[in-house]
Amino acid sequence: MRLIRRSGSRRARERRYFLSLREIEVLEWVGRGKPAREIGEILGITKRTIDAHVVSAVRKIGAVNRTNAVAIAVRDRIINV
């Protein structure tokens, strides 16, 4: 079995995929099951902006959809849910 070494700092993890802090924050809320409208209310930004952050994060991570992006982000310890 091959061990994969993971970086401990959040800053290093975000650099791996070049995610912005806002994209990480939005992915955490998505991982907690919040819809875009509700995330927008929590963060004080529009649903459209939330959707743009999700689409950008999905693309950067190489996921096929938001659920897959959250799964990858949890696996790679980018977010905690």
PyMOL Python script that loads the backbone (N, CA, C, O; Angstrom):
from pymol import cmd

cmd.read_pdbstr("""\
ATOM      1  N   MET A   1       0.837  -1.170   0.000  1.00  0.00           N
ATOM      2  CA  MET A   1       0.000   0.000   0.000  1.00  0.00           C
ATOM      3  C   MET A   1       0.889   1.243   0.000  1.00  0.00           C
ATOM      4  O   MET A   1       1.828   1.348   0.789  1.00  0.00           O
ATOM      5  N   ARG A   2       0.584   2.162  -0.878  1.00  0.00           N
ATOM      6  CA  ARG A   2       1.356   3.390  -0.996  1.00  0.00           C
ATOM      7  C   ARG A   2       0.698   4.505  -0.197  1.00  0.00           C
ATOM      8  O   ARG A   2      -0.500   4.751  -0.341  1.00  0.00           O
ATOM      9  N   LEU A   3       1.459   5.165   0.625  1.00  0.00           N
ATOM     10  CA  LEU A   3       0.928   6.272   1.405  1.00  0.00           C
ATOM     11  C   LEU A   3       1.100   7.571   0.632  1.00  0.00           C
ATOM     12  O   LEU A   3       2.136   7.818   0.016  1.00  0.00           O
ATOM     13  N   ILE A   4       0.070   8.385   0.678  1.00  0.00           N
ATOM     14  CA  ILE A   4       0.125   9.680   0.024  1.00  0.00           C
ATOM     15  C   ILE A   4       0.287  10.733   1.102  1.00  0.00           C
ATOM     16  O   ILE A   4      -0.512  10.801   2.036  1.00  0.00           O
ATOM     17  N   ARG A   5       1.282  11.526   0.981  1.00  0.00           N
ATOM     18  CA  ARG A   5       1.533  12.566   1.959  1.00  0.00           C
ATOM     19  C   ARG A   5       0.652  13.775   1.641  1.00  0.00           C
ATOM     20  O   ARG A   5       0.635  14.253   0.507  1.00  0.00           O
ATOM     21  N   ARG A   6      -0.066  14.256   2.625  1.00  0.00           N
ATOM     22  CA  ARG A   6      -0.937  15.406   2.445  1.00  0.00           C
ATOM     23  C   ARG A   6      -0.401  16.588   3.232  1.00  0.00           C
ATOM     24  O   ARG A   6       0.127  16.438   4.334  1.00  0.00           O
ATOM     25  N   SER A   7      -0.546  17.739   2.656  1.00  0.00           N
ATOM     26  CA  SER A   7      -0.103  18.954   3.328  1.00  0.00           C
ATOM     27  C   SER A   7      -1.062  19.292   4.458  1.00  0.00           C
ATOM     28  O   SER A   7      -2.271  19.105   4.325  1.00  0.00           O
ATOM     29  N   GLY A   8      -0.539  19.781   5.551  1.00  0.00           N
ATOM     30  CA  GLY A   8      -1.361  20.075   6.702  1.00  0.00           C
ATOM     31  C   GLY A   8      -2.011  21.440   6.692  1.00  0.00           C
ATOM     32  O   GLY A   8      -3.063  21.612   7.308  1.00  0.00           O
ATOM     33  N   SER A   9      -1.431  22.412   6.024  1.00  0.00           N
ATOM     34  CA  SER A   9      -1.979  23.760   6.108  1.00  0.00           C
ATOM     35  C   SER A   9      -3.076  23.981   5.071  1.00  0.00           C
ATOM     36  O   SER A   9      -3.027  23.448   3.962  1.00  0.00           O
ATOM     37  N   ARG A  10      -4.056  24.773   5.461  1.00  0.00           N
ATOM     38  CA  ARG A  10      -5.160  25.084   4.553  1.00  0.00           C
ATOM     39  C   ARG A  10      -4.648  25.853   3.343  1.00  0.00           C
ATOM     40  O   ARG A  10      -5.111  25.634   2.224  1.00  0.00           O
ATOM     41  N   ARG A  11      -3.706  26.742   3.561  1.00  0.00           N
ATOM     42  CA  ARG A  11      -3.146  27.539   2.481  1.00  0.00           C
ATOM     43  C   ARG A  11      -2.521  26.624   1.416  1.00  0.00           C
ATOM     44  O   ARG A  11      -2.706  26.848   0.220  1.00  0.00           O
ATOM     45  N   ALA A  12      -1.796  25.617   1.844  1.00  0.00           N
ATOM     46  CA  ALA A  12      -1.175  24.670   0.909  1.00  0.00           C
ATOM     47  C   ALA A  12      -2.235  23.861   0.175  1.00  0.00           C
ATOM     48  O   ALA A  12      -2.094  23.591  -1.017  1.00  0.00           O
ATOM     49  N   ARG A  13      -3.297  23.472   0.876  1.00  0.00           N
ATOM     50  CA  ARG A  13      -4.357  22.699   0.235  1.00  0.00           C
ATOM     51  C   ARG A  13      -5.069  23.516  -0.827  1.00  0.00           C
ATOM     52  O   ARG A  13      -5.382  22.994  -1.896  1.00  0.00           O
ATOM     53  N   GLU A  14      -5.330  24.787  -0.554  1.00  0.00           N
ATOM     54  CA  GLU A  14      -6.021  25.606  -1.546  1.00  0.00           C
ATOM     55  C   GLU A  14      -5.142  25.842  -2.768  1.00  0.00           C
ATOM     56  O   GLU A  14      -5.656  25.981  -3.879  1.00  0.00           O
ATOM     57  N   ARG A  15      -3.820  25.891  -2.580  1.00  0.00           N
ATOM     58  CA  ARG A  15      -2.918  26.077  -3.713  1.00  0.00           C
ATOM     59  C   ARG A  15      -2.912  24.868  -4.633  1.00  0.00           C
ATOM     60  O   ARG A  15      -2.658  25.005  -5.830  1.00  0.00           O
ATOM     61  N   ARG A  16      -3.184  23.701  -4.100  1.00  0.00           N
ATOM     62  CA  ARG A  16      -3.161  22.492  -4.930  1.00  0.00           C
ATOM     63  C   ARG A  16      -4.120  22.620  -6.108  1.00  0.00           C
ATOM     64  O   ARG A  16      -3.792  22.232  -7.229  1.00  0.00           O
ATOM     65  N   TYR A  17      -5.294  23.161  -5.851  1.00  0.00           N
ATOM     66  CA  TYR A  17      -6.288  23.352  -6.912  1.00  0.00           C
ATOM     67  C   TYR A  17      -6.449  24.815  -7.284  1.00  0.00           C
ATOM     68  O   TYR A  17      -7.231  25.137  -8.179  1.00  0.00           O
ATOM     69  N   PHE A  18      -5.729  25.707  -6.621  1.00  0.00           N
ATOM     70  CA  PHE A  18      -5.824  27.139  -6.855  1.00  0.00           C
ATOM     71  C   PHE A  18      -7.237  27.660  -6.627  1.00  0.00           C
ATOM     72  O   PHE A  18      -7.729  28.502  -7.378  1.00  0.00           O
ATOM     73  N   LEU A  19      -7.881  27.151  -5.584  1.00  0.00           N
ATOM     74  CA  LEU A  19      -9.212  27.626  -5.208  1.00  0.00           C
ATOM     75  C   LEU A  19      -9.081  28.905  -4.385  1.00  0.00           C
ATOM     76  O   LEU A  19      -8.161  29.053  -3.579  1.00  0.00           O
ATOM     77  N   SER A  20     -10.018  29.820  -4.604  1.00  0.00           N
ATOM     78  CA  SER A  20     -10.031  31.031  -3.784  1.00  0.00           C
ATOM     79  C   SER A  20     -10.631  30.682  -2.419  1.00  0.00           C
ATOM     80  O   SER A  20     -11.296  29.658  -2.258  1.00  0.00           O
ATOM     81  N   LEU A  21     -10.384  31.542  -1.459  1.00  0.00           N
ATOM     82  CA  LEU A  21     -10.967  31.314  -0.131  1.00  0.00           C
ATOM     83  C   LEU A  21     -12.492  31.307  -0.207  1.00  0.00           C
ATOM     84  O   LEU A  21     -13.142  30.540   0.503  1.00  0.00           O
ATOM     85  N   ARG A  22     -13.069  32.154  -1.061  1.00  0.00           N
ATOM     86  CA  ARG A  22     -14.530  32.200  -1.206  1.00  0.00           C
ATOM     87  C   ARG A  22     -15.050  30.911  -1.823  1.00  0.00           C
ATOM     88  O   ARG A  22     -16.099  30.417  -1.409  1.00  0.00           O
ATOM     89  N   GLU A  23     -14.345  30.354  -2.802  1.00  0.00           N
ATOM     90  CA  GLU A  23     -14.768  29.078  -3.399  1.00  0.00           C
ATOM     91  C   GLU A  23     -14.739  27.969  -2.360  1.00  0.00           C
ATOM     92  O   GLU A  23     -15.632  27.123  -2.328  1.00  0.00           O
ATOM     93  N   ILE A  24     -13.722  27.968  -1.514  1.00  0.00           N
ATOM     94  CA  ILE A  24     -13.640  26.967  -0.450  1.00  0.00           C
ATOM     95  C   ILE A  24     -14.798  27.146   0.528  1.00  0.00           C
ATOM     96  O   ILE A  24     -15.436  26.175   0.933  1.00  0.00           O
ATOM     97  N   GLU A  25     -15.060  28.388   0.899  1.00  0.00           N
ATOM     98  CA  GLU A  25     -16.152  28.676   1.825  1.00  0.00           C
ATOM     99  C   GLU A  25     -17.498  28.227   1.253  1.00  0.00           C
ATOM    100  O   GLU A  25     -18.309  27.635   1.965  1.00  0.00           O
ATOM    101  N   VAL A  26     -17.735  28.506  -0.016  1.00  0.00           N
ATOM    102  CA  VAL A  26     -18.979  28.102  -0.668  1.00  0.00           C
ATOM    103  C   VAL A  26     -19.078  26.580  -0.733  1.00  0.00           C
ATOM    104  O   VAL A  26     -20.148  26.026  -0.481  1.00  0.00           O
ATOM    105  N   LEU A  27     -17.992  25.900  -1.063  1.00  0.00           N
ATOM    106  CA  LEU A  27     -18.010  24.432  -1.106  1.00  0.00           C
ATOM    107  C   LEU A  27     -18.329  23.837   0.264  1.00  0.00           C
ATOM    108  O   LEU A  27     -19.023  22.825   0.360  1.00  0.00           O
ATOM    109  N   GLU A  28     -17.822  24.468   1.323  1.00  0.00           N
ATOM    110  CA  GLU A  28     -18.148  23.983   2.673  1.00  0.00           C
ATOM    111  C   GLU A  28     -19.647  24.069   2.933  1.00  0.00           C
ATOM    112  O   GLU A  28     -20.238  23.138   3.480  1.00  0.00           O
ATOM    113  N   TRP A  29     -20.264  25.182   2.542  1.00  0.00           N
ATOM    114  CA  TRP A  29     -21.711  25.319   2.740  1.00  0.00           C
ATOM    115  C   TRP A  29     -22.485  24.347   1.863  1.00  0.00           C
ATOM    116  O   TRP A  29     -23.497  23.795   2.296  1.00  0.00           O
ATOM    117  N   VAL A  30     -22.025  24.132   0.640  1.00  0.00           N
ATOM    118  CA  VAL A  30     -22.663  23.144  -0.244  1.00  0.00           C
ATOM    119  C   VAL A  30     -22.563  21.767   0.405  1.00  0.00           C
ATOM    120  O   VAL A  30     -23.525  21.000   0.389  1.00  0.00           O
ATOM    121  N   GLY A  31     -21.416  21.457   0.970  1.00  0.00           N
ATOM    122  CA  GLY A  31     -21.210  20.176   1.638  1.00  0.00           C
ATOM    123  C   GLY A  31     -22.108  19.985   2.852  1.00  0.00           C
ATOM    124  O   GLY A  31     -22.405  18.856   3.243  1.00  0.00           O
ATOM    125  N   ARG A  32     -22.533  21.084   3.440  1.00  0.00           N
ATOM    126  CA  ARG A  32     -23.460  21.017   4.582  1.00  0.00           C
ATOM    127  C   ARG A  32     -24.910  20.959   4.133  1.00  0.00           C
ATOM    128  O   ARG A  32     -25.822  20.949   4.960  1.00  0.00           O
ATOM    129  N   GLY A  33     -25.126  20.919   2.811  1.00  0.00           N
ATOM    130  CA  GLY A  33     -26.471  20.745   2.283  1.00  0.00           C
ATOM    131  C   GLY A  33     -27.257  22.013   2.052  1.00  0.00           C
ATOM    132  O   GLY A  33     -28.466  21.954   1.828  1.00  0.00           O
ATOM    133  N   LYS A  34     -26.607  23.153   2.099  1.00  0.00           N
ATOM    134  CA  LYS A  34     -27.312  24.415   1.904  1.00  0.00           C
ATOM    135  C   LYS A  34     -27.497  24.704   0.417  1.00  0.00           C
ATOM    136  O   LYS A  34     -26.567  24.519  -0.368  1.00  0.00           O
ATOM    137  N   PRO A  35     -28.701  25.159   0.019  1.00  0.00           N
ATOM    138  CA  PRO A  35     -28.913  25.560  -1.375  1.00  0.00           C
ATOM    139  C   PRO A  35     -28.254  26.915  -1.642  1.00  0.00           C
ATOM    140  O   PRO A  35     -27.962  27.661  -0.707  1.00  0.00           O
ATOM    141  N   ALA A  36     -28.023  27.229  -2.903  1.00  0.00           N
ATOM    142  CA  ALA A  36     -27.320  28.453  -3.289  1.00  0.00           C
ATOM    143  C   ALA A  36     -27.997  29.704  -2.732  1.00  0.00           C
ATOM    144  O   ALA A  36     -27.310  30.622  -2.283  1.00  0.00           O
ATOM    145  N   ARG A  37     -29.304  29.758  -2.751  1.00  0.00           N
ATOM    146  CA  ARG A  37     -30.021  30.912  -2.251  1.00  0.00           C
ATOM    147  C   ARG A  37     -29.718  31.161  -0.789  1.00  0.00           C
ATOM    148  O   ARG A  37     -29.479  32.298  -0.380  1.00  0.00           O
ATOM    149  N   GLU A  38     -29.729  30.097  -0.001  1.00  0.00           N
ATOM    150  CA  GLU A  38     -29.458  30.201   1.433  1.00  0.00           C
ATOM    151  C   GLU A  38     -27.987  30.572   1.700  1.00  0.00           C
ATOM    152  O   GLU A  38     -27.700  31.370   2.592  1.00  0.00           O
ATOM    153  N   ILE A  39     -27.076  29.999   0.936  1.00  0.00           N
ATOM    154  CA  ILE A  39     -25.659  30.337   1.086  1.00  0.00           C
ATOM    155  C   ILE A  39     -25.463  31.827   0.796  1.00  0.00           C
ATOM    156  O   ILE A  39     -24.713  32.512   1.492  1.00  0.00           O
ATOM    157  N   GLY A  40     -26.145  32.315  -0.236  1.00  0.00           N
ATOM    158  CA  GLY A  40     -26.058  33.730  -0.575  1.00  0.00           C
ATOM    159  C   GLY A  40     -26.528  34.619   0.558  1.00  0.00           C
ATOM    160  O   GLY A  40     -25.924  35.656   0.830  1.00  0.00           O
ATOM    161  N   GLU A  41     -27.605  34.219   1.220  1.00  0.00           N
ATOM    162  CA  GLU A  41     -28.104  34.989   2.353  1.00  0.00           C
ATOM    163  C   GLU A  41     -27.096  34.979   3.504  1.00  0.00           C
ATOM    164  O   GLU A  41     -26.864  36.005   4.144  1.00  0.00           O
ATOM    165  N   ILE A  42     -26.506  33.827   3.758  1.00  0.00           N
ATOM    166  CA  ILE A  42     -25.524  33.695   4.840  1.00  0.00           C
ATOM    167  C   ILE A  42     -24.303  34.573   4.566  1.00  0.00           C
ATOM    168  O   ILE A  42     -23.821  35.262   5.465  1.00  0.00           O
ATOM    169  N   LEU A  43     -23.802  34.551   3.326  1.00  0.00           N
ATOM    170  CA  LEU A  43     -22.575  35.263   2.986  1.00  0.00           C
ATOM    171  C   LEU A  43     -22.814  36.695   2.512  1.00  0.00           C
ATOM    172  O   LEU A  43     -21.868  37.464   2.342  1.00  0.00           O
ATOM    173  N   GLY A  44     -24.071  37.046   2.303  1.00  0.00           N
ATOM    174  CA  GLY A  44     -24.389  38.404   1.877  1.00  0.00           C
ATOM    175  C   GLY A  44     -24.073  38.686   0.422  1.00  0.00           C
ATOM    176  O   GLY A  44     -23.742  39.814   0.055  1.00  0.00           O
ATOM    177  N   ILE A  45     -24.179  37.640  -0.420  1.00  0.00           N
ATOM    178  CA  ILE A  45     -23.971  37.806  -1.853  1.00  0.00           C
ATOM    179  C   ILE A  45     -25.117  37.124  -2.590  1.00  0.00           C
ATOM    180  O   ILE A  45     -25.892  36.383  -1.985  1.00  0.00           O
ATOM    181  N   THR A  46     -25.227  37.369  -3.892  1.00  0.00           N
ATOM    182  CA  THR A  46     -26.367  36.856  -4.642  1.00  0.00           C
ATOM    183  C   THR A  46     -26.232  35.365  -4.958  1.00  0.00           C
ATOM    184  O   THR A  46     -25.140  34.798  -4.938  1.00  0.00           O
ATOM    185  N   LYS A  47     -27.373  34.760  -5.248  1.00  0.00           N
ATOM    186  CA  LYS A  47     -27.406  33.350  -5.651  1.00  0.00           C
ATOM    187  C   LYS A  47     -26.577  33.154  -6.919  1.00  0.00           C
ATOM    188  O   LYS A  47     -25.881  32.150  -7.068  1.00  0.00           O
ATOM    189  N   ARG A  48     -26.660  34.110  -7.812  1.00  0.00           N
ATOM    190  CA  ARG A  48     -25.903  34.021  -9.062  1.00  0.00           C
ATOM    191  C   ARG A  48     -24.396  33.980  -8.797  1.00  0.00           C
ATOM    192  O   ARG A  48     -23.667  33.244  -9.461  1.00  0.00           O
ATOM    193  N   THR A  49     -23.936  34.767  -7.835  1.00  0.00           N
ATOM    194  CA  THR A  49     -22.516  34.762  -7.479  1.00  0.00           C
ATOM    195  C   THR A  49     -22.127  33.426  -6.850  1.00  0.00           C
ATOM    196  O   THR A  49     -21.054  32.893  -7.132  1.00  0.00           O
ATOM    197  N   ILE A  50     -22.992  32.891  -6.006  1.00  0.00           N
ATOM    198  CA  ILE A  50     -22.745  31.572  -5.407  1.00  0.00           C
ATOM    199  C   ILE A  50     -22.605  30.533  -6.510  1.00  0.00           C
ATOM    200  O   ILE A  50     -21.665  29.738  -6.512  1.00  0.00           O
ATOM    201  N   ASP A  51     -23.549  30.545  -7.450  1.00  0.00           N
ATOM    202  CA  ASP A  51     -23.493  29.585  -8.560  1.00  0.00           C
ATOM    203  C   ASP A  51     -22.197  29.717  -9.344  1.00  0.00           C
ATOM    204  O   ASP A  51     -21.621  28.715  -9.770  1.00  0.00           O
ATOM    205  N   ALA A  52     -21.736  30.956  -9.538  1.00  0.00           N
ATOM    206  CA  ALA A  52     -20.476  31.177 -10.267  1.00  0.00           C
ATOM    207  C   ALA A  52     -19.288  30.600  -9.490  1.00  0.00           C
ATOM    208  O   ALA A  52     -18.390  30.003 -10.085  1.00  0.00           O
ATOM    209  N   HIS A  53     -19.281  30.774  -8.179  1.00  0.00           N
ATOM    210  CA  HIS A  53     -18.196  30.208  -7.357  1.00  0.00           C
ATOM    211  C   HIS A  53     -18.209  28.680  -7.412  1.00  0.00           C
ATOM    212  O   HIS A  53     -17.156  28.047  -7.485  1.00  0.00           O
ATOM    213  N   VAL A  54     -19.399  28.099  -7.375  1.00  0.00           N
ATOM    214  CA  VAL A  54     -19.515  26.636  -7.439  1.00  0.00           C
ATOM    215  C   VAL A  54     -19.019  26.124  -8.785  1.00  0.00           C
ATOM    216  O   VAL A  54     -18.247  25.166  -8.839  1.00  0.00           O
ATOM    217  N   VAL A  55     -19.453  26.752  -9.867  1.00  0.00           N
ATOM    218  CA  VAL A  55     -19.028  26.330 -11.210  1.00  0.00           C
ATOM    219  C   VAL A  55     -17.511  26.436 -11.345  1.00  0.00           C
ATOM    220  O   VAL A  55     -16.867  25.550 -11.907  1.00  0.00           O
ATOM    221  N   SER A  56     -16.950  27.524 -10.826  1.00  0.00           N
ATOM    222  CA  SER A  56     -15.499  27.712 -10.887  1.00  0.00           C
ATOM    223  C   SER A  56     -14.763  26.644 -10.083  1.00  0.00           C
ATOM    224  O   SER A  56     -13.766  26.092 -10.549  1.00  0.00           O
ATOM    225  N   ALA A  57     -15.248  26.352  -8.884  1.00  0.00           N
ATOM    226  CA  ALA A  57     -14.614  25.329  -8.038  1.00  0.00           C
ATOM    227  C   ALA A  57     -14.716  23.948  -8.680  1.00  0.00           C
ATOM    228  O   ALA A  57     -13.752  23.183  -8.666  1.00  0.00           O
ATOM    229  N   VAL A  58     -15.879  23.629  -9.242  1.00  0.00           N
ATOM    230  CA  VAL A  58     -16.072  22.340  -9.919  1.00  0.00           C
ATOM    231  C   VAL A  58     -15.056  22.198 -11.056  1.00  0.00           C
ATOM    232  O   VAL A  58     -14.438  21.146 -11.219  1.00  0.00           O
ATOM    233  N   ARG A  59     -14.891  23.264 -11.836  1.00  0.00           N
ATOM    234  CA  ARG A  59     -13.951  23.236 -12.960  1.00  0.00           C
ATOM    235  C   ARG A  59     -12.518  23.073 -12.477  1.00  0.00           C
ATOM    236  O   ARG A  59     -11.769  22.255 -13.011  1.00  0.00           O
ATOM    237  N   LYS A  60     -12.135  23.849 -11.467  1.00  0.00           N
ATOM    238  CA  LYS A  60     -10.764  23.801 -10.968  1.00  0.00           C
ATOM    239  C   LYS A  60     -10.406  22.448 -10.352  1.00  0.00           C
ATOM    240  O   LYS A  60      -9.281  21.971 -10.503  1.00  0.00           O
ATOM    241  N   ILE A  61     -11.357  21.839  -9.665  1.00  0.00           N
ATOM    242  CA  ILE A  61     -11.116  20.541  -9.029  1.00  0.00           C
ATOM    243  C   ILE A  61     -11.151  19.409 -10.051  1.00  0.00           C
ATOM    244  O   ILE A  61     -10.565  18.349  -9.833  1.00  0.00           O
ATOM    245  N   GLY A  62     -11.839  19.638 -11.164  1.00  0.00           N
ATOM    246  CA  GLY A  62     -11.958  18.600 -12.180  1.00  0.00           C
ATOM    247  C   GLY A  62     -13.107  17.658 -11.904  1.00  0.00           C
ATOM    248  O   GLY A  62     -13.081  16.496 -12.309  1.00  0.00           O
ATOM    249  N   ALA A  63     -14.118  18.162 -11.213  1.00  0.00           N
ATOM    250  CA  ALA A  63     -15.293  17.358 -10.866  1.00  0.00           C
ATOM    251  C   ALA A  63     -16.332  17.442 -11.981  1.00  0.00           C
ATOM    252  O   ALA A  63     -16.244  18.282 -12.876  1.00  0.00           O
ATOM    253  N   VAL A  64     -17.314  16.550 -11.903  1.00  0.00           N
ATOM    254  CA  VAL A  64     -18.379  16.547 -12.907  1.00  0.00           C
ATOM    255  C   VAL A  64     -19.606  17.335 -12.454  1.00  0.00           C
ATOM    256  O   VAL A  64     -20.408  17.761 -13.284  1.00  0.00           O
ATOM    257  N   ASN A  65     -19.755  17.530 -11.151  1.00  0.00           N
ATOM    258  CA  ASN A  65     -20.860  18.315 -10.623  1.00  0.00           C
ATOM    259  C   ASN A  65     -20.516  18.770  -9.210  1.00  0.00           C
ATOM    260  O   ASN A  65     -19.442  18.454  -8.698  1.00  0.00           O
ATOM    261  N   ARG A  66     -21.426  19.513  -8.577  1.00  0.00           N
ATOM    262  CA  ARG A  66     -21.131  20.070  -7.256  1.00  0.00           C
ATOM    263  C   ARG A  66     -20.985  18.992  -6.191  1.00  0.00           C
ATOM    264  O   ARG A  66     -20.176  19.139  -5.275  1.00  0.00           O
ATOM    265  N   THR A  67     -21.745  17.928  -6.294  1.00  0.00           N
ATOM    266  CA  THR A  67     -21.643  16.838  -5.327  1.00  0.00           C
ATOM    267  C   THR A  67     -20.270  16.173  -5.421  1.00  0.00           C
ATOM    268  O   THR A  67     -19.628  15.901  -4.407  1.00  0.00           O
ATOM    269  N   ASN A  68     -19.838  15.920  -6.639  1.00  0.00           N
ATOM    270  CA  ASN A  68     -18.518  15.340  -6.856  1.00  0.00           C
ATOM    271  C   ASN A  68     -17.416  16.284  -6.370  1.00  0.00           C
ATOM    272  O   ASN A  68     -16.414  15.833  -5.815  1.00  0.00           O
ATOM    273  N   ALA A  69     -17.599  17.587  -6.577  1.00  0.00           N
ATOM    274  CA  ALA A  69     -16.614  18.572  -6.114  1.00  0.00           C
ATOM    275  C   ALA A  69     -16.487  18.549  -4.597  1.00  0.00           C
ATOM    276  O   ALA A  69     -15.381  18.621  -4.062  1.00  0.00           O
ATOM    277  N   VAL A  70     -17.617  18.450  -3.904  1.00  0.00           N
ATOM    278  CA  VAL A  70     -17.587  18.373  -2.438  1.00  0.00           C
ATOM    279  C   VAL A  70     -16.887  17.091  -1.996  1.00  0.00           C
ATOM    280  O   VAL A  70     -16.078  17.113  -1.069  1.00  0.00           O
ATOM    281  N   ALA A  71     -17.195  15.978  -2.655  1.00  0.00           N
ATOM    282  CA  ALA A  71     -16.562  14.704  -2.295  1.00  0.00           C
ATOM    283  C   ALA A  71     -15.044  14.771  -2.473  1.00  0.00           C
ATOM    284  O   ALA A  71     -14.299  14.296  -1.616  1.00  0.00           O
ATOM    285  N   ILE A  72     -14.588  15.349  -3.563  1.00  0.00           N
ATOM    286  CA  ILE A  72     -13.155  15.486  -3.805  1.00  0.00           C
ATOM    287  C   ILE A  72     -12.535  16.415  -2.769  1.00  0.00           C
ATOM    288  O   ILE A  72     -11.463  16.132  -2.234  1.00  0.00           O
ATOM    289  N   ALA A  73     -13.217  17.531  -2.489  1.00  0.00           N
ATOM    290  CA  ALA A  73     -12.701  18.505  -1.520  1.00  0.00           C
ATOM    291  C   ALA A  73     -12.592  17.901  -0.118  1.00  0.00           C
ATOM    292  O   ALA A  73     -11.642  18.196   0.607  1.00  0.00           O
ATOM    293  N   VAL A  74     -13.551  17.063   0.267  1.00  0.00           N
ATOM    294  CA  VAL A  74     -13.483  16.394   1.561  1.00  0.00           C
ATOM    295  C   VAL A  74     -12.356  15.372   1.547  1.00  0.00           C
ATOM    296  O   VAL A  74     -11.567  15.304   2.489  1.00  0.00           O
ATOM    297  N   ARG A  75     -12.277  14.586   0.497  1.00  0.00           N
ATOM    298  CA  ARG A  75     -11.231  13.565   0.385  1.00  0.00           C
ATOM    299  C   ARG A  75      -9.836  14.177   0.484  1.00  0.00           C
ATOM    300  O   ARG A  75      -8.956  13.647   1.163  1.00  0.00           O
ATOM    301  N   ASP A  76      -9.651  15.302  -0.204  1.00  0.00           N
ATOM    302  CA  ASP A  76      -8.340  15.950  -0.233  1.00  0.00           C
ATOM    303  C   ASP A  76      -8.146  16.945   0.910  1.00  0.00           C
ATOM    304  O   ASP A  76      -7.178  17.705   0.932  1.00  0.00           O
ATOM    305  N   ARG A  77      -9.064  16.928   1.836  1.00  0.00           N
ATOM    306  CA  ARG A  77      -9.002  17.767   3.055  1.00  0.00           C
ATOM    307  C   ARG A  77      -8.943  19.261   2.756  1.00  0.00           C
ATOM    308  O   ARG A  77      -8.283  20.022   3.463  1.00  0.00           O
ATOM    309  N   ILE A  78      -9.632  19.664   1.716  1.00  0.00           N
ATOM    310  CA  ILE A  78      -9.743  21.086   1.396  1.00  0.00           C
ATOM    311  C   ILE A  78     -10.826  21.700   2.290  1.00  0.00           C
ATOM    312  O   ILE A  78     -10.696  22.830   2.761  1.00  0.00           O
ATOM    313  N   ILE A  79     -11.887  20.935   2.512  1.00  0.00           N
ATOM    314  CA  ILE A  79     -12.973  21.404   3.375  1.00  0.00           C
ATOM    315  C   ILE A  79     -13.278  20.371   4.450  1.00  0.00           C
ATOM    316  O   ILE A  79     -12.931  19.196   4.329  1.00  0.00           O
ATOM    317  N   ASN A  80     -13.924  20.833   5.485  1.00  0.00           N
ATOM    318  CA  ASN A  80     -14.421  19.961   6.549  1.00  0.00           C
ATOM    319  C   ASN A  80     -15.923  20.158   6.642  1.00  0.00           C
ATOM    320  O   ASN A  80     -16.398  21.289   6.750  1.00  0.00           O
ATOM    321  N   VAL A  81     -16.661  19.083   6.600  1.00  0.00           N
ATOM    322  CA  VAL A  81     -18.120  19.186   6.753  1.00  0.00           C
ATOM    323  C   VAL A  81     -18.596  18.309   7.871  1.00  0.00           C
ATOM    324  O   VAL A  81     -19.793  18.262   8.152  1.00  0.00           O
TER     325      VAL A  81
END
""", "prot")
cmd.dss("prot")
cmd.show_as("cartoon", "prot")
cmd.util.cbc("prot")
cmd.orient("prot")
